[in-house]
Amino acid sequence: QVQLVESGGGLVQAGGSLRLSCAASGRTFSSYAMGWFRQAPGKEREFVAAISWRSGGDTYYADSVKGRFTISRDNAVNTVYMQMNSLKPEDTAVYYCAAARAGYYLSISLNEYDYWGQGTQVTVSS
């Protein structure tokens, strides 16, 4: 069982930066691939970024954020991060941290994530 708590969201102007954090409980955090998803009003939840279970492991990004967002993790403190730079108004959404199903090295599919945080709002003004 993994419990996830996101923080770091807020209001920022276009071109600005935010750093999201996701603190996980549980002794087996280092065995889970992790991901960030987002959901804008009236839209379905979509994949943003994922990282394999190793600190410094493989990463994967949605095309819409590639080159602007960076996902990382620190297994020593059970936390996954997402640095978001050059933010755009279309990045406005609730951002969710998630832990993938046991055994997955890395996943971009929402259906392969078993544990979710409560979400943190990111609003980018133009």
SVG drawing of the C-alpha trace seen along z (x, -y; Angstrom):
<svg xmlns="http://www.w3.org/2000/svg" viewBox="-16 -37 37 45">
<polyline fill="none" stroke="black" stroke-width="0.4" points="0.0,0.0 1.3,-3.5 -0.1,-6.8 0.8,-9.9 0.6,-13.6 1.3,-16.2 2.4,-19.8 3.9,-22.7 1.0,-23.8 -0.1,-27.4 -0.7,-30.4 2.1,-31.4 2.4,-33.7 3.1,-32.2 6.8,-31.6 7.2,-30.9 8.2,-27.8 6.9,-25.6 8.2,-22.5 5.7,-19.8 6.6,-17.3 4.9,-14.0 5.7,-12.5 5.0,-8.8 4.5,-6.6 5.5,-3.0 8.7,-1.1 8.6,0.1 8.5,-3.2 11.7,-2.5 10.1,0.5 7.4,-1.5 7.5,-3.3 6.0,-6.7 4.1,-9.1 2.5,-12.5 -0.9,-13.0 -3.1,-16.1 -6.7,-16.8 -8.0,-20.1 -11.6,-21.2 -13.9,-19.2 -11.1,-17.0 -9.9,-13.5 -6.9,-12.8 -3.8,-12.6 -0.3,-11.3 2.5,-13.9 5.7,-12.2 6.9,-8.9 10.1,-7.6 11.2,-4.1 11.7,-2.7 15.4,-3.5 16.6,-7.0 18.1,-8.5 16.3,-5.8 14.6,-6.0 12.1,-8.8 9.3,-9.4 7.4,-12.5 4.3,-13.5 5.2,-15.5 3.4,-18.5 5.8,-18.9 9.0,-17.5 11.9,-19.9 10.0,-21.9 9.2,-19.5 11.6,-17.2 10.6,-14.3 13.0,-13.0 12.9,-11.0 14.8,-10.6 14.2,-7.1 16.1,-8.1 13.2,-10.5 10.4,-8.7 9.6,-11.6 9.1,-12.2 9.4,-15.7 8.4,-17.4 10.2,-20.6 8.0,-22.6 9.6,-25.4 8.3,-27.7 4.7,-27.2 1.9,-27.9 -1.8,-28.6 -2.6,-25.2 -0.7,-23.6 -3.4,-24.7 -4.9,-21.6 -5.0,-19.5 -1.8,-17.5 -1.8,-14.0 1.0,-11.9 0.6,-8.1 2.4,-4.9 2.4,-2.2 1.3,1.4 3.9,3.6 6.2,5.1 6.0,2.4 9.4,0.8 7.9,-2.3 4.4,-3.1 2.6,-5.8 -0.9,-4.2 -3.3,-5.6 -4.8,-2.1 -1.5,-0.7 -1.3,-2.9 -2.8,-1.7 -2.2,-4.5 -3.1,-8.2 -2.6,-11.4 -5.4,-13.9 -4.0,-16.3 -2.6,-19.8 -3.9,-22.7 -1.6,-24.5 -2.9,-27.6 -0.9,-29.5 -2.1,-33.0 -1.5,-34.6"/>
</svg>
